[in-house]
Amino acid sequence: MSNQLCPLIFNQPRFGLFPSVLRLVQIFVACLLVLAYSANVATAALLPPDLKITTRTNALDTNAFANGLSFDEANSDAAIGNATHTGSMVQTIGGTSTTTSVDNITISSGVNPLEGMLTDIGDGWEIHSNVSGNYAGSNAETPENFYDLFFGLENLSATDSIQVTITLDFDNHVNSSGADAFAASEIILYDGPSIASNELFFSDIESDTVVGNRFNSGNRTGDFGGPLDDTGIFQHVVTLNPGDILDFHIFHLIEGGAFAAGSSYSASLDALISFDATNNTTPPTPISEPAILFLISIGLVGFMFRRRIKN
């Protein structure tokens, strides 16, 4: 701003205090800009400190296949003939991911199970699995392969409730072709630690060239073979009252087979389980930005006239 543009401010002696005021305004504006910038810088948001989200040890459940996030090596079956099974499991805590890889029914790298307690919003677990095969002079089969995730939500607060959103982002695909082939993949979220608990969500699809296809039910669709896809996002919201502990189980089964010349199959699942949470307490009402600026303006005007009286 030049003297020519603002002669009333800079050229009249009785307003000689304005340069000092303008410097103060500049300082206040700079501080506000710094605060606004800091508020908008992307930082990792922590889960509420009283919320505990952790993998569970499920020793009391006789129907349980494993603990934590795991591939069930003991109950899964090896591929037969010209067939393959590969998979991976990923655990993310505080933005750092740990991966375990599966080849057929063997853990090829990493640990099994993956266990830990989540710390940040967006932390979670992933399951990825793929099976395929084709008849090559003999049957090709990837028998049942099992993945499990047991996790618990716990509210450690003695006074506050916490609302938790469980998000399951899934891509489920199956395909079969030829005279005799099938492929099936399912993922289920239970509201308890065992497969005897209530189902909150399931994606259960099967492509079968002999008995017909299924899509999320026991009923056949009337189609035989070909690709089926089930993709989406499922969210389950729970409120944990002080001291509440809730357990959940995610179960995944994938399989397929080809039993006649020219037959083939494939199936895959990609699933991400993540969390968001908020305390159900009423925060103090914040002062709006216009109100803050108004208060600063009043302070500056008061300071200006105080200086004028002294002069």
BELSUL-V188042 format. One line per field, one symbol per residue. ss: DSSP state (h for helix, s for strand, l for the rest). A space follows every 50 residues. Layout:
BEGIN
ss = ???
END
This chain:
BEGIN
ss = llllllhhhhllhhhllhhhhhhhhhhhhhhhhhhhhhhhlllllsllll ssssslllllllllllllsssllllllllsllsssssssssssllsssss sssllssssllllsllsllslllssssssssssslllllsssssssssss sssssllllllsssssssssssssssslllssssssssssllllllllss sssssssslllllssllllslllllllsssssssssssssllllssssss sssssssslllllsssssssssssssssslllllllllhhhhhhhhhhhh hhhhhhhhhhl
END
